[in-house]
């Protein structure tokens, strides 16, 4: 299936996104959809078919399973509005044939992602970058997972990195090889905490970052302020595709992707480095998912939200938020420890270098 999707990506300027991605591509906004969508459990969902199959913690597996097994059902009026907005987006040229051939023949993307196939996720990130971050290469986000995802799945092996490098510009390659490492630093927490605590002047003094490549623990760098801030804008786009659909007021304290998105957005805004077009206002968070469920039932919607009493749903509803957040952060460190990857990093500044460690301590 991944091969078919890759072939279509190479042949067509159009990609069949789901409604969530169409909404975000068309609007350039990060928002929840309480009252506009209902979530229904998919009894056939299989976590083992996704990139999260390597999760070891029973609590982490139950929590991610409870989230990913839910499928959205939209109001007809909302569907029409999303489709109309999406149709107005200009379509760009086809992907580079040599790059698509490399991805198809030399790499393995045959996995499910958080919402659809791996290729759906890559194409969304690529298109959002192309439309809303047009001054930088969108190919970085097409390839952001090629050298590793957070659960130690590696579509491209180390021996094929020279081939990949020849297909990209030096700047593109720098961002692509950095992406899995910086993502782990973001999710682990220490990196964002350090940036969040910095003043505007301290953020302005950052001249780059030294860290370790996930796939082989090779020391690498983003060695300029420009590359550092551009890369964090790429990371923000990527996090957009993991945001929950409902109940952000509650989820912000326990959903690791939403929490990191909010923190990174605020850091970029504080540093005056929010370069991507992405509208987000925390004070506009809407009603809870229980309200959406009540609305759906009131409208006699046969596809109303439906939850089963599972370990995952119990965790989501009753385990304290700090514990839920800690589960996700510890998983990041454990995955890096399994492959001998160091989460240490050094921020370069105009005055000094600050070294920090996000490695697991427990």
C-alpha positions in Angstrom: 0.0 0.0 0.0 2.8 2.4 0.8 4.3 1.8 -2.6 1.0 2.7 -4.3 0.7 5.9 -2.3 4.3 6.8 -3.2 3.6 6.2 -6.8 0.5 8.4 -6.7 2.6 11.1 -4.9 5.0 11.1 -7.8 2.3 11.1 -10.5 -0.2 13.6 -9.2 -0.4 17.1 -7.7 -3.4 16.1 -5.7 -3.5 14.0 -2.6 -6.6 12.6 -0.9 -6.3 13.9 2.7 -8.8 13.3 5.5 -11.0 16.1 6.6 -8.9 17.1 9.6 -5.9 17.6 7.4 -7.9 19.4 4.8 -9.2 21.8 7.4 -5.7 22.6 8.7 -4.3 23.0 5.2 -7.1 25.2 4.1 -7.3 27.4 7.2 -3.7 27.6 8.4 -5.0 27.2 11.9 -4.5 25.0 14.9 -7.9 24.6 16.5 -10.1 22.0 18.2 -13.5 20.9 16.7 -15.8 20.4 19.7 -19.4 20.6 18.6 -18.4 19.9 15.0 -17.2 16.4 15.1 -18.1 13.2 17.1 -15.6 10.4 17.8 -16.6 6.8 17.3 -14.6 3.8 18.4 -13.1 1.6 15.6 -13.3 -2.0 16.9 -10.8 -3.2 14.2 -8.0 -0.8 15.1 -4.7 -2.6 15.5 -1.9 -0.9 17.4 0.6 -3.5 16.1 0.1 -2.2 12.6 1.3 1.3 13.6 4.6 3.0 14.4 3.6 2.7 18.1 3.9 -1.1 18.1 7.2 -0.9 19.8 5.8 0.8 22.9 6.6 -1.4 25.9 4.9 0.2 28.8 1.4 -1.3 29.3 0.1 2.2 30.5 1.6 3.9 27.4 0.2 1.3 25.0 -3.2 1.5 26.6 -3.2 5.3 26.5 -2.2 5.6 22.9 -4.6 2.8 21.9 -7.5 4.5 23.5 -6.7 7.7 21.6 -6.0 6.2 18.1 -8.9 3.8 18.0 -11.3 6.7 17.8 -12.5 7.9 14.4 -14.1 11.3 13.6 -17.6 11.8 12.1 -18.3 15.3 10.9 -21.5 17.4 10.5 -22.5 17.8 6.9 -22.3 21.6 7.0 -18.7 21.4 8.4 -17.7 19.0 5.7 -18.9 21.3 3.0 -17.1 24.3 4.5 -13.8 22.4 4.9 -14.0 21.1 1.3 -14.7 24.6 0.0 -11.7 26.0 1.8 -9.4 23.2 0.7 -10.4 23.6 -3.0 -9.0 27.1 -2.9 -5.4 26.0 -2.1 -3.1 26.2 -5.1 -1.6 22.9 -6.1 2.2 22.7 -6.6 4.3 20.7 -8.9 4.8 16.9 -8.5 7.4 15.5 -6.3 10.9 14.9 -7.6 10.8 11.5 -9.4 14.3 10.4 -8.2 13.4 11.1 -4.6 10.1 9.2 -4.7 11.9 6.3 -6.4 14.4 6.2 -3.5 11.7 6.3 -0.9 9.8 3.5 -2.7 12.7 1.2 -3.6 15.3 1.8 -0.9 13.2 2.6 2.2 10.3 1.1 4.1 7.3 3.3 4.9 4.8 0.4 5.2 3.5 1.4 8.6 0.4 3.1 9.9 0.8 6.5 11.6 -1.3 8.2 14.2 -4.0 9.0 11.6 -3.8 7.0 8.4 -0.7 5.7 6.6 2.8 6.9 7.1 2.6 8.5 3.7 -0.5 10.5 4.6 1.4 12.1 7.5 4.4 12.9 5.3 2.3 14.4 2.6 0.4 16.6 5.0 3.5 18.0 6.6 5.0 18.6 3.1 1.9 20.4 1.8 1.5 22.5 4.9 5.1 23.6 4.6 4.7 24.3 0.9 1.6 26.4 1.4 2.2 28.1 4.8 6.1 28.1 5.1 6.9 28.8 1.5 10.3 30.4 1.9 11.8 27.1 3.1 12.1 23.8 1.4 9.0 21.6 2.0 11.0 18.5 1.1 12.4 18.5 4.7 9.0 17.6 6.1 8.4 15.0 3.3 11.5 13.3 4.6 11.4 14.2 8.3 10.9 10.6 9.5 13.2 8.9 7.0 16.1 8.6 9.5 13.9 7.5 12.4 10.7 8.0 14.3 10.2 8.3 18.0 9.4 4.6 18.5 12.8 3.4 17.0 11.4 2.6 13.5 13.9 3.5 10.8 12.6 3.6 7.2 16.1 4.3 5.8 19.2 2.4 7.0 22.5 4.0 7.8 24.3 2.5 4.7 21.8 4.4 2.4 22.3 7.8 3.9 24.9 8.8 1.3 22.3 8.1 -1.5 19.8 10.3 0.4 22.4 13.0 0.8 23.0 13.1 -2.9 19.3 13.7 -3.5 19.1 16.7 -1.3 20.8 20.1 -0.9 23.2 20.4 2.0 20.7 22.6 4.0 17.9 20.1 3.4 20.0 17.2 4.6 21.0 19.1 7.7 17.4 19.5 8.7 16.4 16.0 7.7 19.1 14.3 9.8 18.4 16.7 12.7 14.6 16.2 12.8 14.3 12.9 14.7 16.8 14.1 17.4 15.2 17.5 17.9 11.8 15.9 18.1 12.9 13.7 20.9 14.4 16.7 22.7 11.1 18.5 22.4 9.1 15.6 23.7 11.4 14.8 26.5 10.8 18.3 27.9 14.2 19.7 29.2 14.9 21.4 25.9 11.6 23.3 25.8 11.8 24.1 29.5 15.2 25.7 28.9 13.9 27.8 26.0 10.7 28.7 27.8 12.7 30.0 30.8 14.9 32.2 28.6 14.3 35.9 28.1 13.9 37.4 24.6 17.5 38.6 24.7 18.7 35.1 25.7 16.7 33.5 22.9 18.1 36.1 20.5 21.6 35.1 21.5 21.2 31.5 20.4 23.5 30.7 17.5 22.8 27.0 17.1 22.7 23.6 18.8 24.9 20.5 19.1 23.3 17.1 19.6 23.4 13.5 18.5 21.8 11.9 15.4 19.2 9.3 16.4 20.0 6.6 13.9 23.7 6.2 14.9 24.4 8.6 17.7 26.7 10.6 15.5 27.4 14.2 16.8 25.7 16.7 14.5 24.7 20.4 14.7 22.5 23.1 13.5 25.3 25.7 13.5 23.5 29.0 12.9 20.7 31.0 14.4 18.9 30.9 11.1 19.0 27.1 10.9 18.0 26.7 14.5 14.8 28.8 14.3 13.8 27.5 10.9 14.1 24.0 12.2 11.8 24.7 15.2 9.2 26.1 12.7 9.4 22.7 10.9 8.9 21.0 14.2 5.8 23.1 14.9 4.2 22.1 11.6 4.9 18.4 12.4 3.3 18.6 15.9 0.2 20.1 14.3 -0.7 16.7 12.8 -0.8 15.1 16.2 -3.2 17.5 18.0 -6.4 16.0 19.4 -9.7 17.0 17.9 -11.6 17.7 21.1 -11.4 19.1 24.6 -8.1 21.0 24.5 -8.7 22.7 27.8 -8.4 19.3 29.5 -5.9 17.8 27.0 -3.3 20.6 27.4 -2.3 19.3 30.8 -1.9 15.6 29.8 -1.5 15.2 26.0 2.3 15.4 25.3 1.9 16.5 21.7 -0.6 19.4 22.5 1.5 20.5 25.5 4.7 20.6 23.4 2.9 22.4 20.5 1.7 25.1 22.9 5.1 25.5 24.5 6.9 25.6 21.2 4.4 28.0 19.7 4.8 30.4 22.6 8.6 30.1 22.5 8.7 31.0 18.8 6.3 33.9 19.4 8.3 35.2 22.3 11.5 35.0 20.3 9.8 36.7 17.3 10.7 33.7 15.2 7.3 32.3 14.3 7.9 32.2 10.6 5.3 29.7 9.5 1.7 30.9 9.0 -0.1 29.1 11.8 -2.9 30.8 13.7 -3.4 29.6 17.3 -5.0 31.2 20.3 -5.0 29.3 23.6 -7.8 31.5 25.0 -10.1 30.3 22.2 -10.2 26.7 23.3 -13.7 25.5 23.2 -16.1 23.1 24.9 -15.3 19.7 26.2 -15.8 16.4 24.3 -18.7 15.5 26.6 -20.5 18.6 25.3 -19.8 17.4 21.7 -21.2 14.0 22.7 -24.4 15.5 24.1 -24.9 17.6 21.0 -24.5 14.6 18.8 -27.0 12.6 20.8 -29.4 15.5 20.8 -29.3 15.5 17.0 -30.1 11.8 16.9 -26.8 11.1 15.3 -26.4 7.3 15.0 -22.6 7.9 14.8 -22.5 9.7 18.2 -19.4 9.4 20.3 -18.9 5.9 21.8 -16.4 4.9 24.4 -15.7 1.4 25.8 -14.5 1.0 29.4 -10.9 0.1 28.7 -7.6 0.6 30.6 -6.8 3.4 28.1 -10.0 5.3 28.7 -9.6 4.9 32.5 -6.1 6.3 32.3 -7.3 9.3 30.2 -10.1 10.1 32.5 -8.8 9.3 36.0 -5.0 9.2 36.1 -3.6 12.6 37.2 -2.4 14.7 34.3 1.3 15.0 35.5 1.5 11.2 35.6 0.1 10.9 32.1 2.6 13.4 30.8 5.4 11.6 32.6 4.5 8.4 30.9 5.1 9.9 27.5 8.3 11.7 28.5 9.8 8.6 30.0 9.0 6.6 26.9 11.1 9.0 24.8 14.1 8.5 27.0 13.7 4.7 27.1 13.6 4.5 23.3 16.8 6.4 23.0 18.5 4.3 25.7 17.5 1.1 23.8 19.5 2.2 20.8 22.4 3.9 22.6 21.2 7.4 21.5 22.3 10.3 23.8 19.7 13.0 24.5 22.4 15.5 25.6 22.4 18.8 23.8 24.4 22.0 23.8 22.9 25.4 23.0 25.4 27.7 21.3 25.1 31.4 22.2 26.9 34.6 21.5 28.4 34.5 25.0 28.7 30.9 26.0 27.5 27.3 25.4 25.0 25.7 27.7 25.0 21.9 27.9 22.0 19.9 29.1 20.9 16.3 29.3 17.5 14.9 28.6 18.7 11.3 29.2 16.6 9.0 31.3 17.3 9.3 35.1 14.8 6.6 36.3 
